[in-house]
Amino acid sequence: MGDWPARITDEAMLEDVMSRPDPALVADLAKVPGDILVLGAAGKMGPTLCRLAKRADPARRVIAVARWSEPGLRERMESWGIECLTAELLDDAALAALPDAPNVIFMAARKFGSTGNEALTWAMNVQLPARVAARWATSRIVFFSTGNVLPMWPVNGPAPDEDAAPSPIGDYAASCLGRERAFQHAAATRGTPCFGIRLNYAIDCRYGVIHDIATKVWHGTPVPLAMGHANVIWQGDANAWTLRALARSDAACPILNVTGPETVSIRWLAQQLGARMDRTPEFAGEEAPTALLSNAARAFASFGYPTVPLLTLIDWVADWVAAGGRALGKATKFEVRDGRF
């Protein structure tokens, strides 16, 4: 399961732990030679995904494309040996000017701020994927989607797998389903080898569902319970599976649920965090009978189980928050049930 530290002491250590390649990743990347182009690489997951790819195959060219609004991020990534390019992806000329690459990871997306600017959300989440699929029509493309495309599901039964009919709530979730359809159309009409990652809550010590709840518990803020259950996965595992999906991309455009195996009770999670931080959690509301959940059994069959177990994630995040570790200031809003982000 991996030789993981008992605690993560700083951001340098955190980014190192998140970008440690394992033999399975090295073996799968060897099946897909050539440059890796990462579009929208400056978000929460992109920097460590790029670094993970570079560490797994140091001789490979890894190209990160973003607007680079975070001070110092581009320089830090360049210090890792990653080539960084600036582009406004909604600009057709900028998209055309980017290099060809046989391997493309599509991470560009818009979620927060969707309410009130729905048109931009649809442009980023549907129009841009269609343009990317046309621009790199012969490349392998792995793209991110979200578990939000699935319906609210009863928590007292099995979580929905990939055969469940999508039922997105709100513009963000609907436009993410549109992203899936754009790449499926490219695969069906051009034979573009694609693969979708329907991610449900990646965990980093600086953000994520566990961080959101730990912060509330630490500060004595009531934890909302209406969305009473969730699925989570260590960001390092999610990134590794995304890169490994390049070797599984094909014209059938498989789309897999990617998350951890547990249906996690938010109440239980708050209690676990409180015990580690010597805090008694407060709660608001009661658990609804449904939640946004995903069954990732097919991903486990393809990639194996996550290497970092849930209790280790809880240990790391509790320690990080109690020690005053930096937060990215990007709440997941996992508790939102009406699709308005």
PEHU-V696401 format. One record per pair of residues at least 24 apart in sequence whose C-alpha atoms are under 8 Angstrom apart, sorted by the first residue. I is the first residue (numbers start at 1). J is the second residue. D is the distance in Angstrom with one decimal. If there is no record, write none. Layout:
BEGIN
i:I j:J d:D
i:I j:J d:D
END
This chain:
BEGIN
i:1 j:307 d:4.9
i:1 j:308 d:6.8
i:2 j:307 d:6.2
i:2 j:308 d:7.3
i:4 j:308 d:7.8
i:6 j:312 d:7.9
i:6 j:315 d:7.8
i:6 j:316 d:7.4
i:7 j:315 d:7.2
i:7 j:316 d:5.4
i:7 j:319 d:6.9
i:8 j:316 d:6.3
i:8 j:319 d:7.9
i:8 j:320 d:7.1
i:9 j:320 d:7.4
i:10 j:325 d:7.3
i:14 j:205 d:7.7
i:15 j:48 d:6.4
i:17 j:236 d:7.7
i:18 j:48 d:6.5
i:18 j:52 d:7.7
i:18 j:235 d:6.8
i:18 j:236 d:4.4
i:18 j:237 d:8.0
i:19 j:48 d:5.7
i:19 j:49 d:6.9
i:19 j:51 d:6.0
i:19 j:52 d:4.3
i:19 j:55 d:7.4
i:19 j:236 d:6.2
i:20 j:52 d:6.2
i:20 j:55 d:7.2
i:20 j:56 d:7.9
i:20 j:236 d:7.8
i:21 j:52 d:6.1
i:21 j:53 d:7.8
i:21 j:55 d:6.6
i:21 j:56 d:5.3
i:21 j:240 d:7.4
i:22 j:56 d:7.8
i:25 j:56 d:7.0
i:25 j:240 d:6.4
i:25 j:241 d:7.8
i:25 j:243 d:7.4
i:25 j:244 d:5.8
i:26 j:56 d:5.4
i:26 j:57 d:7.0
i:28 j:244 d:5.5
i:28 j:247 d:6.1
i:29 j:56 d:7.9
i:29 j:57 d:7.8
i:29 j:243 d:7.3
i:29 j:244 d:6.4
i:29 j:246 d:7.6
i:29 j:247 d:6.9
i:31 j:247 d:6.2
i:32 j:103 d:7.6
i:32 j:246 d:6.9
i:32 j:247 d:6.0
i:33 j:102 d:7.9
i:34 j:60 d:6.8
i:34 j:61 d:7.4
i:34 j:101 d:7.0
i:34 j:102 d:6.0
i:34 j:103 d:7.0
i:35 j:60 d:6.2
i:35 j:61 d:4.9
i:35 j:62 d:5.9
i:35 j:63 d:7.5
i:35 j:101 d:5.4
i:35 j:102 d:6.3
i:35 j:103 d:6.2
i:36 j:60 d:7.8
i:36 j:61 d:6.5
i:36 j:62 d:4.9
i:36 j:63 d:6.2
i:36 j:101 d:6.3
i:36 j:102 d:7.0
i:36 j:103 d:4.8
i:36 j:104 d:5.8
i:36 j:105 d:7.4
i:37 j:62 d:6.1
i:37 j:63 d:4.8
i:37 j:64 d:6.2
i:37 j:65 d:7.5
i:37 j:101 d:6.2
i:37 j:103 d:6.2
i:37 j:104 d:4.8
i:37 j:105 d:6.2
i:38 j:62 d:7.6
i:38 j:63 d:6.1
i:38 j:64 d:4.9
i:38 j:65 d:6.0
i:38 j:104 d:5.9
i:38 j:105 d:4.7
i:38 j:106 d:6.2
i:38 j:107 d:7.1
i:39 j:64 d:6.4
i:39 j:65 d:5.0
i:39 j:66 d:6.7
i:39 j:104 d:7.4
i:39 j:105 d:6.2
i:39 j:106 d:5.1
i:39 j:107 d:5.7
i:39 j:108 d:6.1
i:40 j:64 d:7.5
i:40 j:65 d:5.7
i:40 j:66 d:5.0
i:40 j:67 d:8.0
i:40 j:106 d:6.8
i:40 j:107 d:5.0
i:40 j:108 d:4.2
i:40 j:109 d:7.6
i:41 j:65 d:5.6
i:41 j:66 d:5.6
i:41 j:107 d:6.6
i:41 j:108 d:7.5
i:42 j:66 d:5.8
i:42 j:67 d:7.6
i:42 j:68 d:6.4
i:42 j:70 d:7.9
i:42 j:73 d:7.6
i:45 j:235 d:7.1
i:45 j:239 d:7.4
i:46 j:107 d:7.2
i:47 j:77 d:6.8
i:48 j:236 d:7.7
i:48 j:239 d:7.7
i:49 j:236 d:7.8
i:49 j:239 d:5.3
i:49 j:240 d:7.4
i:49 j:243 d:7.9
i:50 j:82 d:7.1
i:51 j:77 d:7.5
i:51 j:80 d:6.5
i:51 j:82 d:7.3
i:52 j:239 d:7.7
i:52 j:240 d:7.4
i:53 j:243 d:7.2
i:54 j:80 d:7.8
i:54 j:81 d:7.3
i:54 j:82 d:7.2
i:89 j:128 d:7.4
i:90 j:123 d:8.0
i:90 j:124 d:7.3
i:90 j:128 d:6.3
i:95 j:132 d:7.8
i:95 j:135 d:7.7
i:96 j:135 d:7.0
i:100 j:136 d:7.1
i:101 j:136 d:7.7
i:101 j:139 d:6.7
i:102 j:138 d:7.4
i:102 j:139 d:4.5
i:102 j:140 d:6.0
i:103 j:139 d:5.7
i:103 j:140 d:4.9
i:103 j:141 d:6.2
i:103 j:246 d:7.0
i:104 j:136 d:7.9
i:104 j:139 d:6.8
i:104 j:140 d:6.1
i:104 j:141 d:4.7
i:104 j:142 d:6.4
i:105 j:141 d:5.8
i:105 j:142 d:5.0
i:105 j:143 d:5.9
i:105 j:243 d:7.9
i:106 j:141 d:7.1
i:106 j:142 d:6.2
i:106 j:143 d:4.6
i:106 j:144 d:6.5
i:107 j:143 d:6.4
i:107 j:144 d:5.9
i:110 j:172 d:7.6
i:111 j:172 d:5.9
i:111 j:341 d:6.4
i:112 j:341 d:5.0
i:113 j:341 d:6.0
i:114 j:171 d:7.1
i:114 j:172 d:6.3
i:114 j:340 d:7.4
i:114 j:341 d:5.8
i:115 j:171 d:7.7
i:115 j:340 d:5.9
i:115 j:341 d:5.8
i:118 j:171 d:6.6
i:118 j:172 d:7.9
i:121 j:171 d:7.7
i:121 j:172 d:6.8
i:121 j:175 d:7.2
i:122 j:171 d:7.7
i:122 j:172 d:7.8
i:122 j:175 d:5.5
i:125 j:175 d:5.6
i:125 j:176 d:5.9
i:125 j:178 d:7.1
i:125 j:179 d:5.5
i:126 j:175 d:6.2
i:126 j:176 d:7.2
i:126 j:178 d:5.4
i:126 j:179 d:4.7
i:126 j:182 d:6.6
i:129 j:179 d:6.0
i:129 j:182 d:6.3
i:129 j:183 d:6.8
i:130 j:179 d:7.8
i:130 j:182 d:5.3
i:130 j:183 d:6.7
i:130 j:186 d:7.5
i:133 j:182 d:7.8
i:133 j:183 d:6.4
i:133 j:186 d:6.1
i:133 j:192 d:7.6
i:134 j:186 d:7.3
i:137 j:186 d:7.5
i:137 j:190 d:6.9
i:137 j:191 d:8.0
i:137 j:192 d:5.4
i:138 j:191 d:7.7
i:138 j:192 d:5.5
i:138 j:193 d:7.4
i:139 j:192 d:6.6
i:139 j:193 d:6.8
i:140 j:192 d:6.8
i:140 j:193 d:5.0
i:140 j:194 d:5.9
i:140 j:246 d:6.3
i:140 j:249 d:6.1
i:140 j:250 d:7.6
i:141 j:192 d:7.7
i:141 j:193 d:6.3
i:141 j:194 d:4.7
i:141 j:195 d:6.4
i:141 j:246 d:6.9
i:141 j:249 d:6.9
i:142 j:194 d:5.7
i:142 j:195 d:4.7
i:142 j:196 d:5.9
i:142 j:197 d:7.3
i:142 j:242 d:7.0
i:142 j:243 d:7.9
i:142 j:245 d:6.7
i:142 j:246 d:6.2
i:142 j:249 d:7.0
i:143 j:194 d:7.6
i:143 j:195 d:6.4
i:143 j:196 d:5.1
i:143 j:197 d:6.1
i:144 j:196 d:5.8
i:144 j:197 d:4.8
i:144 j:198 d:6.2
i:144 j:199 d:7.0
i:145 j:176 d:6.0
i:145 j:177 d:7.5
i:145 j:179 d:7.3
i:145 j:180 d:6.9
i:145 j:196 d:6.5
i:145 j:197 d:5.6
i:145 j:198 d:4.4
i:145 j:199 d:6.2
i:146 j:173 d:7.6
i:146 j:176 d:6.9
i:146 j:197 d:7.4
i:146 j:198 d:4.4
i:146 j:199 d:4.8
i:146 j:200 d:6.1
i:147 j:198 d:5.5
i:147 j:199 d:5.7
i:147 j:200 d:5.2
i:147 j:257 d:7.1
i:147 j:292 d:7.1
i:147 j:293 d:7.1
i:147 j:294 d:6.6
i:148 j:173 d:5.4
i:148 j:200 d:7.9
i:148 j:292 d:6.7
i:149 j:173 d:5.2
i:149 j:174 d:6.6
i:149 j:176 d:6.8
i:149 j:177 d:5.9
i:150 j:292 d:7.1
i:150 j:293 d:7.9
i:150 j:294 d:8.0
i:151 j:292 d:6.8
i:152 j:290 d:5.5
i:152 j:291 d:5.0
i:152 j:292 d:5.0
i:152 j:293 d:7.3
i:153 j:290 d:4.8
i:153 j:291 d:5.4
i:153 j:292 d:6.2
i:153 j:293 d:6.6
i:154 j:289 d:5.7
i:154 j:290 d:4.2
i:154 j:291 d:6.6
i:155 j:229 d:7.4
i:155 j:289 d:6.0
i:155 j:290 d:5.3
i:155 j:291 d:6.4
i:156 j:289 d:7.7
i:158 j:295 d:7.6
i:159 j:293 d:5.7
i:159 j:294 d:5.3
i:159 j:295 d:5.1
i:160 j:293 d:6.8
i:160 j:294 d:5.3
i:160 j:295 d:5.4
i:161 j:257 d:7.1
i:161 j:294 d:6.1
i:161 j:295 d:4.7
i:161 j:296 d:6.7
i:161 j:297 d:7.8
i:162 j:255 d:7.5
i:162 j:256 d:6.5
i:162 j:257 d:6.7
i:162 j:295 d:7.8
i:169 j:338 d:6.5
i:169 j:339 d:5.0
i:170 j:338 d:6.9
i:170 j:339 d:4.3
i:170 j:340 d:6.1
i:171 j:339 d:7.2
i:171 j:340 d:7.6
i:172 j:339 d:7.0
i:172 j:340 d:7.6
i:172 j:341 d:7.3
i:173 j:339 d:7.0
i:183 j:253 d:7.5
i:184 j:252 d:7.7
i:184 j:253 d:5.8
i:187 j:250 d:7.6
i:187 j:251 d:4.7
i:187 j:252 d:6.6
i:187 j:253 d:6.2
i:188 j:251 d:6.3
i:188 j:252 d:7.1
i:191 j:250 d:7.7
i:191 j:251 d:4.9
i:192 j:250 d:7.0
i:192 j:251 d:5.6
i:193 j:249 d:4.9
i:193 j:250 d:3.7
i:193 j:251 d:4.5
i:193 j:252 d:7.4
i:193 j:253 d:6.5
i:194 j:249 d:4.7
i:194 j:250 d:5.3
i:194 j:251 d:6.2
i:194 j:252 d:7.5
i:194 j:253 d:4.7
i:194 j:254 d:7.2
i:195 j:245 d:6.6
i:195 j:246 d:7.3
i:195 j:248 d:7.1
i:195 j:249 d:4.8
i:195 j:250 d:7.0
i:195 j:253 d:5.0
i:195 j:254 d:5.2
i:195 j:255 d:5.8
i:196 j:253 d:7.0
i:196 j:254 d:6.2
i:196 j:255 d:4.1
i:196 j:256 d:6.2
i:197 j:242 d:6.9
i:197 j:255 d:6.0
i:197 j:256 d:5.6
i:197 j:257 d:6.4
i:197 j:258 d:6.2
i:198 j:255 d:6.6
i:198 j:256 d:5.7
i:198 j:257 d:4.7
i:198 j:258 d:5.6
i:199 j:238 d:7.9
i:199 j:257 d:6.1
i:199 j:258 d:4.8
i:199 j:259 d:6.2
i:200 j:231 d:6.3
i:200 j:232 d:6.3
i:200 j:233 d:7.6
i:200 j:257 d:7.5
i:200 j:258 d:6.3
i:200 j:259 d:5.4
i:200 j:293 d:7.8
i:200 j:294 d:7.2
i:201 j:231 d:6.6
i:201 j:232 d:4.9
i:201 j:233 d:6.4
i:201 j:259 d:7.0
i:202 j:232 d:5.9
i:202 j:233 d:5.0
i:202 j:234 d:5.6
i:202 j:235 d:4.8
i:202 j:238 d:6.8
i:202 j:259 d:7.6
i:203 j:232 d:6.6
i:203 j:233 d:5.8
i:203 j:234 d:4.7
i:203 j:235 d:5.1
i:203 j:313 d:7.7
i:204 j:234 d:6.7
i:204 j:235 d:5.9
i:204 j:317 d:7.9
i:205 j:316 d:6.8
i:205 j:317 d:5.0
i:205 j:320 d:6.4
i:205 j:321 d:7.9
i:205 j:327 d:7.9
i:206 j:317 d:7.9
i:206 j:320 d:8.0
i:206 j:325 d:7.3
i:206 j:326 d:6.1
i:206 j:327 d:4.5
i:206 j:328 d:5.6
i:207 j:327 d:6.3
i:207 j:328 d:6.1
i:207 j:329 d:7.4
i:207 j:330 d:6.5
i:207 j:331 d:6.7
i:207 j:332 d:7.6
i:208 j:331 d:6.9
i:208 j:332 d:5.9
i:209 j:331 d:7.9
i:209 j:332 d:6.3
i:209 j:334 d:6.8
i:210 j:269 d:7.6
i:210 j:314 d:7.0
i:210 j:317 d:6.9
i:211 j:317 d:6.1
i:211 j:318 d:7.8
i:211 j:321 d:7.4
i:212 j:331 d:6.3
i:212 j:332 d:7.3
i:213 j:269 d:7.9
i:213 j:270 d:6.3
i:214 j:270 d:6.9
i:214 j:273 d:6.1
i:214 j:274 d:7.7
i:214 j:317 d:7.2
i:214 j:318 d:6.2
i:214 j:321 d:6.7
i:215 j:321 d:6.5
i:217 j:270 d:6.8
i:217 j:273 d:7.4
i:217 j:274 d:6.3
i:217 j:279 d:6.6
i:217 j:280 d:7.2
i:217 j:281 d:5.1
i:217 j:282 d:7.1
i:218 j:274 d:7.6
i:218 j:277 d:7.1
i:218 j:279 d:6.5
i:218 j:321 d:7.5
i:218 j:322 d:7.0
i:220 j:279 d:7.9
i:220 j:280 d:7.9
i:220 j:281 d:6.7
i:220 j:282 d:6.6
i:221 j:281 d:7.9
i:221 j:282 d:6.7
i:222 j:281 d:7.1
i:222 j:282 d:4.5
i:222 j:283 d:4.5
i:222 j:284 d:5.5
i:223 j:270 d:7.6
i:223 j:281 d:7.4
i:223 j:282 d:6.1
i:223 j:283 d:4.6
i:223 j:284 d:5.7
i:224 j:283 d:6.0
i:224 j:284 d:4.7
i:224 j:285 d:6.2
i:224 j:286 d:7.9
i:224 j:335 d:6.9
i:225 j:266 d:6.8
i:225 j:267 d:7.0
i:225 j:283 d:6.8
i:225 j:284 d:6.0
i:225 j:285 d:5.5
i:225 j:286 d:5.2
i:225 j:287 d:5.0
i:225 j:288 d:7.7
i:225 j:335 d:7.6
i:226 j:285 d:6.1
i:226 j:286 d:5.5
i:226 j:287 d:4.5
i:226 j:288 d:5.1
i:226 j:335 d:6.9
i:227 j:266 d:7.9
i:227 j:287 d:6.2
i:227 j:288 d:6.3
i:227 j:290 d:7.5
i:227 j:291 d:5.7
i:227 j:292 d:7.8
i:227 j:334 d:7.4
i:227 j:335 d:5.1
i:227 j:336 d:7.3
i:227 j:337 d:7.0
i:228 j:265 d:6.0
i:228 j:266 d:5.2
i:228 j:267 d:7.0
i:228 j:286 d:7.6
i:228 j:287 d:4.6
i:228 j:288 d:6.4
i:228 j:291 d:6.8
i:229 j:263 d:6.3
i:229 j:264 d:5.3
i:229 j:265 d:4.6
i:229 j:266 d:5.3
i:229 j:291 d:6.1
i:229 j:292 d:7.7
i:229 j:293 d:7.6
i:230 j:263 d:5.8
i:230 j:264 d:5.2
i:230 j:265 d:6.8
i:230 j:266 d:7.1
i:230 j:291 d:7.2
i:230 j:292 d:6.7
i:230 j:293 d:6.0
i:231 j:259 d:6.1
i:231 j:260 d:5.9
i:231 j:261 d:7.4
i:231 j:262 d:6.3
i:231 j:263 d:5.4
i:231 j:264 d:5.9
i:231 j:293 d:6.3
i:231 j:294 d:7.0
i:232 j:259 d:5.5
i:232 j:260 d:5.2
i:232 j:262 d:7.8
i:232 j:264 d:7.9
i:233 j:258 d:8.0
i:233 j:259 d:5.0
i:233 j:260 d:4.8
i:233 j:306 d:7.1
i:233 j:310 d:7.8
i:234 j:306 d:7.5
i:234 j:308 d:6.4
i:234 j:313 d:7.2
i:237 j:306 d:5.9
i:237 j:307 d:6.7
i:237 j:308 d:7.6
i:241 j:303 d:6.5
i:244 j:303 d:7.9
i:256 j:296 d:7.2
i:256 j:298 d:6.8
i:256 j:299 d:6.1
i:257 j:294 d:6.3
i:257 j:295 d:6.6
i:257 j:296 d:4.9
i:257 j:298 d:7.5
i:257 j:299 d:6.6
i:258 j:294 d:7.9
i:258 j:296 d:5.5
i:258 j:299 d:6.2
i:259 j:294 d:7.2
i:259 j:295 d:7.8
i:259 j:296 d:6.0
i:260 j:296 d:7.1
i:260 j:305 d:7.8
i:260 j:306 d:6.6
i:261 j:295 d:7.4
i:261 j:296 d:6.8
i:261 j:297 d:7.7
i:261 j:305 d:7.9
i:263 j:293 d:7.4
i:269 j:314 d:8.0
i:272 j:314 d:7.5
i:273 j:314 d:6.6
i:273 j:315 d:7.8
i:273 j:318 d:5.8
i:276 j:315 d:7.3
i:276 j:318 d:6.4
i:276 j:319 d:7.7
i:277 j:318 d:6.3
i:277 j:319 d:7.4
i:277 j:322 d:6.4
END
